[in-house]
Amino acid sequence: MLPAPRAILRPFQVFSIQKRHGSGMSRVEVAMKAAIRDGPHFKNTIWTADEHLPPIAYYPRKHGIPCAVLHFRSHHPRLLELFTYFATHTGSALGIPMSQPIHLPTQRSLWTVIKGPFAHKKSQENFDRKVYKRAIKAWDAHPAVIGYWAEYLREHQVPGVGLRVSRWERAPLGITSDAAFNEIRETSEKFRLATSRYQIVTLGDAIVKTEIAAALDALKETQDAATREGEKTGESSKEESSKGKSSNEQSSKEQLSKEQSKNNKGGKSKSGRS
């Protein structure tokens, strides 16, 4: 049997290897190489020699119901191969029907930057970054087993490799009429409110509600003021019309009195002449 790798790294060993190799290797690669004993069996086991690793038993799918998808991201392809092998090995140990690591397209980002602001302004440099991606699909497994698998991978995650787990859980048909479903919904709403994203959303909704209520109140006030002004203008027009009528009546009375007085004067003068 092959000797087992050491589980605990000693800082002075990693530092001595970094000092010995210099800048030719990254810190993560140096640490992972320091975790393995020197010998013919462990030489290049992490990197390329798959014949030194124990084979993985892939169980066949019975029903073909998907239950989880594991996504891996890393800038180091060797560490990515190590962690994907570890994930498939643990999944086969748990008896999960799963696929082999799927090679996804590599994401490459390019930047062009000037070398300096003064003397080297016209000369430019190109920088690139590659993100290597892998995926593993799992079928026909219990949600609890998938949870144990994900937690175990998170506990023993390789530094420099990102992991994302997407799970699907099935529920019975009558769960919507059950009281447990209401409890689950309440707890999910509490957890949603606990996150910063949903806090911002709820705060925005509250601000919108308050602003709409204030706008409606202002609209009602303007409408009330308009109705009051209309009533006042109607009353003033009525008063003016009544004043105009009274003035017209008075003027007509004055004219009648003047005409009567003229008629009286004319009658008196005629009687005196006679």
Secondary structure, 3 states (H helix, E strand, C coil): CCCCCCCCCCHHHHHHHHHHHHHHCCHHHHHHHHCCCCCCCCCCCCCCCHHHCCCCCCCCCCCCCEEEEEEEEECCHHHHHHHHHHHHHHHHHCCCCECCCEEEEEEEEEEEEECCCCCCCCCEEEEEEEEEEEEEEEECCCHHHHHHHHHHHHHCCCCCEEEEEEECCCCCHHHHHCHHHHHHHHHHHHHHHHCHHHHHHHHHHHHHHHHHHHHHHHHHHHHHHHHHHHHHHHHHHHHHHHHHHHHHHHHHHHHHHHHHHHHHHHHHHHHHHC
